[in-house]
Amino acid sequence: MFPFQSALFKLRVLANALLYVAIFVGLTPLLCAQDTARTRVRPTRAESFFGVHFDFHAGVNNQNIGAQTTPEMVQTIIDTLKPDFIQIDCKGHPGWTSYKTQVGNMAPGVVADSLKVWREVTARNGVALYLHYSGVWDSAAVEKHPEWAALDKNGNRSHEKTSVFRGYRTGLLVPQLLEIANEYEVDGVWVDGECWATQIDYSEEAQNAFKEATRLTTVPHAPNEDGWLEWCDFHREAFRRYLRAYVADVHANAPNFQIASNWAFTDHMPEPVSAEVDFISGDYSPNNSVNAARYSARLMANQGFPWDLMAWSFGGQSGAWAQKTGVQLCREAACVLAMGGSFQGYITQEPDGSVNLEKLPGMTEASTFCRARQQWCKGSDGIPQIALFCPAATHYKLVSSGGESLFPMITWQRPILYRLLEQNYSVDILTDKALSERADEFPVIVFYRSGDWSPTLTAKIREYLRNGGAVVALGAESQQALSSTLAGVQPVETQQGDSDFKFDVYRVGRGTCLLLATPEDAEALADFNNAQGQEFEQSLREMIHRVLPRPIVQIKDTRPLDVSVRRTANGELAAHFVNVSGNHETAGIIESIEPVENVDVTLALETRPTSLRLEPSGLDLDFTWNDSNKTASTTIPKIPIYEILVVK
């Protein structure tokens, strides 16, 4: 090499080095930004307020799964709905995954790993990602592993449901949940097809375990056979153990992975949370959604856990599904937000796993609606007024006597809640343990067709009455549960007249117990069991008024408004009003909701407020203060769907 060539070579090397340094320096901010985006902090489920759920239950006939799931599509969803979290399909009831699993049964039509796309874009935007995963219900698993299937009373293998006694948990469920937790780094899972899909199992493993646990020598096959309730309760406890076991297994290997079992510890399973789940959740009926949400929300709000409820974004009659309107979804959300819960909406994915963006408008309106109310709803606490007892033991007995169902949703107790709400009372629903711990907080406790109290609750209610509490007990079951408390106590008053719904008034210590027995007349009994009819409603109204003459919120003349009294996260008293007018039980798709106008409200307060402000309307209301009875009276001009009266 000639000297001048050597010098030229050295200059070129130096120039290239300087170029590489320049490029590196220029790219460093971009690279750092991308890395920051990948690790951007995402809200936990407890911190979340609004989310969206997608699923499509992939099967063997779905084609081109993942092909149309693009970063642009996911980004559009995030930009449009602005969710705290997104849930997407990963395995539905057919048991086939829509992502490229290495441990389970991948749908034959998967052509691209869309889960990676969802994770990358959500992480970059600071949006949490959860997966819809069908648990107990897994058709593919029992087809490939018949030894995992539950058996019916004739010994026939289920083609859908796994057994909680057999190998599914360790053979597929836990390994697959760990795969999505650790390989895909998703934030959590919403396990579907769980308590409500679990069936009575006549496998040898189940029968042997039952005999050992109960010392019974035979297994019943029908409700009229000895040991039937024990057989059903045995399966309920088996599901609890199964749930506790897999949640513990997953958390041991992925401690930050958040898990919920759909409808566990809610009004399908109204009992204390007994597994290390991270939140509780459920998807309420696509039709009659307002009534479903009213009950579920009031129970879940008192379970002491982060919770949310999911509305289906579509509905209709006779299977003629259509997308719900924005106002319809806003009202369904209102029923959840007014009890301090988080809301999510369900939009179906297309057969290839992509999302039809034309389905977003209704949920977009709901997103804006929720965010406008977030500061008064998120983190709020209920101010106790009326506690309605939810009797798990009674519920389980009722459903077991009718067949093989283990964890169905409570429907038989809903009407009494509706009657109380129709009278504009603020109502919370508490299970046995919750009421045993919190009875003293409530001015009034209502027991409706509810026996089988725990000894702890029986003792607590006796103490509660002696200390000045008020009990409204409806039905023979409640009467029997109170028998030891009322032993030797004579009524101080018996309501007069010919009504089938006369009640007795008892004084127990400083407290009051109003007792209405189950009527004997067939027509009256039907009204009682459905909490309906003019006479029943009139007696209920009088009973509640006697023991709660001064509710915190009182509306002049009853209006179609659900009332909940809460305290915001920053300590302000807030009265929530949800417009439940119109036909929301059977209407299907609701195009509009008539506003409730000129609502006269009286608030019982300790001191004169500085202002009454209607939110999110931002309207300061004129009010009058009565210093002698410590009440503020005002008129709310209009409640289109959901307004919050904040006391300053």
HELIX and SHEET records of a PDB file:
HELIX    1   1 PRO A    3  ARG A   38  1                                  36    
HELIX    2   2 PRO A   71  LEU A   81  1                                  11    
HELIX    3   3 SER A  114  ARG A  124  1                                  11    
HELIX    4   4 SER A  139  LYS A  144  1                                   6    
HELIX    5   5 PRO A  146  TRP A  148  5                                   3    
HELIX    6   6 TYR A  168  TYR A  168  1                                   1    
HELIX    7   7 ARG A  169  LEU A  173  3                                   5    
HELIX    8   8 VAL A  174  ASN A  182  1                                   9    
HELIX    9   9 CYS A  195  ALA A  197  5                                   3    
HELIX   10  10 GLU A  204  THR A  214  1                                  11    
HELIX   11  11 TRP A  228  ASN A  253  1                                  26    
HELIX   12  12 SER A  289  MET A  300  1                                  12    
HELIX   13  13 GLY A  326  LEU A  337  1                                  12    
HELIX   14  14 LEU A  357  LYS A  359  5                                   3    
HELIX   15  15 PRO A  361  CYS A  377  1                                  17    
HELIX   16  16 ALA A  392  SER A  401  1                                  10    
HELIX   17  17 ARG A  414  GLU A  422  1                                   9    
HELIX   18  18 ASP A  432  ARG A  438  1                                   7    
HELIX   19  19 ALA A  439  GLU A  441  5                                   3    
HELIX   20  20 PRO A  455  ARG A  466  1                                  12    
HELIX   21  21 ALA A  476  ALA A  481  1                                   6    
HELIX   22  22 SER A  483  LEU A  486  1                                   4    
HELIX   23  23 ALA A  522  ASN A  529  1                                   8    
HELIX   24  24 GLN A  534  VAL A  547  1                                  14    
SHEET    1   A 8 GLN A 258  SER A 261  0                                        
SHEET    2   A 8 GLY A 188  ASP A 192  1                                        
SHEET    3   A 8 ALA A 128  SER A 134  1                                        
SHEET    4   A 8 PHE A  85  LYS A  91  1                                        
SHEET    5   A 8 PHE A  50  ASP A  55  1                                        
SHEET    6   A 8 SER A 342  THR A 348  1                                        
SHEET    7   A 8 TRP A 307  TRP A 312  1                                        
SHEET    8   A 8 ILE A 280  ASP A 283  1                                        
SHEET    1   B 2 ALA A 149  LEU A 151  0                                        
SHEET    2   B 2 ARG A 157  THR A 162 -1                                        
SHEET    1   C 2 PHE A 314  GLY A 315  0                                        
SHEET    2   C 2 ALA A 322  GLN A 323 -1                                        
SHEET    1   D 6 ASP A 381  GLY A 382  0                                        
SHEET    2   D 6 LEU A 561  ARG A 567 -1                                        
SHEET    3   D 6 LEU A 573  ASN A 579 -1                                        
SHEET    4   D 6 TYR A 642  VAL A 647 -1                                        
SHEET    5   D 6 LEU A 612  GLU A 615 -1                                        
SHEET    6   D 6 LEU A 619  LEU A 621 -1                                        
SHEET    1   E 7 VAL A 427  LEU A 430  0                                        
SHEET    2   E 7 ILE A 386  PHE A 389  1                                        
SHEET    3   E 7 VAL A 444  TYR A 448  1                                        
SHEET    4   E 7 ALA A 470  LEU A 474  1                                        
SHEET    5   E 7 GLY A 511  LEU A 516  1                                        
SHEET    6   E 7 ASP A 504  VAL A 508 -1                                        
SHEET    7   E 7 GLU A 493  THR A 494 -1                                        
SHEET    1   F 4 VAL A 553  ILE A 555  0                                        
SHEET    2   F 4 VAL A 596  ALA A 604 -1                                        
SHEET    3   F 4 THR A 631  ILE A 639 -1                                        
SHEET    4   F 4 PHE A 623  ASN A 626 -1                                        
END                                                                             
